[in-house]
Amino acid sequence: MLARSRRALQVPFSARILKGSIEFPRPRTAFAVGKPPYATMRRTVQLLNTFDDSVMVERIEIAVPPASPPSESSSSSGTTVTSSKRKRGESAAVEGTTDNDGGAEMFSLGSFEPTALANTETVAVEMSFLPTSGKSIVRRELRAFTNLSSMPFVLPVYSYVSPLLFSLFFLFLFSCRVDCLLV
């Protein structure tokens, strides 16, 4: 028998683990869709820095999540709207089409300037939602790009028809993510 030698590739690296997070009030990112005529709903979401270090929030965007729920069409995946580099008062929007009735839901962000946050400081993010249909649940992501990571901090943004449907939808998403983590 021939002996096979195995060599391990060693890559030197260093890492610094930071304790903390970017926190937000979850109810402020959920929008209840009422009955027609639909009106624009505006919310201010406060992002709180709980890291010991200062955080530079460089830009904010709303995007379609990579793994969209079955109720959303695949044609809307990859849509992103960024709030940086716009004039004050100007807003950006993202529109996604749903399979349920072919209607579109509209999320938008107010103007945002890059902001440095010390520990326990907050920054306000202005969001708007204009539903065009009351028959669907829409899930998007509010992504905050910072100096702490090359990956954005992701906050879920939802529209829902009724509290019961929203609870079931949220439970479905949570169970899917747990399954993915266990595999």
N, C-alpha and C positions, 0 to 999 in steps of 0.2 A: 504494500500500500504506500502510496505517496503521501507524505505529510504536507498538508496545506498550511501555510503561515497566514495569519490574519494580522493586518496592521490597522491600528485605529488612527483615524485622523483627529488630531488635536488642534482645536482652534482656541487660542487665548482670547478672552473677553473679560470685560468688567461690567457690572450692572449696579445700579443704585435703585433700591426699592423705596418708593414714596408711599406713605400711608395717607389716605384721604380720597376724596372724590369731588366731582362736580355734581352737586345736588340740585333738585328742582321739585316744585310741588306738582305731583302727578295729576291731580284733578285739573290743573291749568292747561294741560296738553290734550284733554279730551273734549270734543265738541259734540253736543247733542244736536241732531238734525230734527227740526220741528216740521210743521206742516207748511205747505206753500201759502203765500209767497215767501220765498227764502230771503233772509237778510244776512248781510255780512256780520260775522261774529268776530270781535276783536279781543285779544287777550294779551296781557303782559306776563311773561314768564321770567321769574327771577332765578338766575343761575348762581349758586352759592359755592364758593371755593372752601373746601374743608381740608385741603392740603396744608402742610406746615410751610411750604414754599409758596412764593408768588406764582401766579399763573397768568400767562399772556393769552387771552382769547383772541386769536388772529382773524378768524372768520366763522360765520354761521351759515348753514345751508339746510334746505329741506330736500330730501331725496326719497325715492322709492326704495324700500328695503331690498336687499339682494334676493331673498327667498320670499316672494310675495305669497300671501294666503291664496287659497283656491278661488275666493270671490273676486279677485282682481285679475284683469287681463294681462297677459304677458307682453302686450304691445306697449305698456306703460313703464316697463322695467328700464332702469337706467336713467330716468329723468331726474335732473338735479337743478336746483335753483340756489344761487349763492347770494349772500347779502353784502359781501365786501365790494369795495371799489364802485360804489354808486353814489350819486349826489344825495345830499340830505333831503329827506322827505320822499324820495323815490322808493318804490317797493318792487320786490321781485316775487314771482309766483311760480308755482308748479301745478300742473294740471294732470290728473290721472283719469283714465277711463275705466269704468267698472263693467263687468260682464252682466250684472243683474238687469240693467235697463238701458245700457248704452249712454247713460248720463255722465257728466264729468263733475268732479269735486275740485275746488280751487283752494289751495293753501298759499299764503304769501307772508313775506317777512317785511318789517319796516326797515329803515336804514340802520346800519350797525357800523360802528367804528371799532377798530381793534382796541382792546381794553386790558390793562394790567390789573389783576385782582390779588390783593394780599389775602392772608388767611382770614376767613369769615367775611370777606367782602362779597358783594353781589353785583351782577350786571343785569340790566333789563333787556329782554328780547321781545319785540313787538311782533305778534302773529295775528293773521286774519284768516278766516275760513268762510268761503261762500259756497254753500251746497247748491247744486242744480237738480238734485234728485234726493228723495227721501227713502230710497229702497236699498241702500247699500251701506256697508261698513268699510271705511277706508283706513289703511294704516300707512303712515309715512314715518320717516326718521328726521329728527332735528339733530344735525351733526355740528358739534362744536370743535373746531380745530385749534389746538393749543401748542405751546412750546414744550409741553411735558412728554408728548408722544407723537409718533408719526401717524398713528391711527386716531381718528376723531372720537370724542366722547359722544355716545349715541343716546338720544332721548326719544322715546316713542311718542308719536303724535297720532291721535285717532279721531275719527268721526263715528258716531253710532246712532242707531235709530231709537232704541229703547234701552233702559238700564239692564234688563234681563238679557237681551241679545248681546250687549256689550260685555257683560260678565261671562257669558258662555264663550264668546269670541276670545276674550282675554285668557280664559282657562284653557282653550284649545291651543293658543300660542305658547302658553307656559308649558303645557304637556309636551308639545313638539320640541321645545328647546331642551327640556330635561332628557327626552329620548335621545336627542342628538349628542348630548354630553356623555351619556352612558355608553354609547356605542363605541 
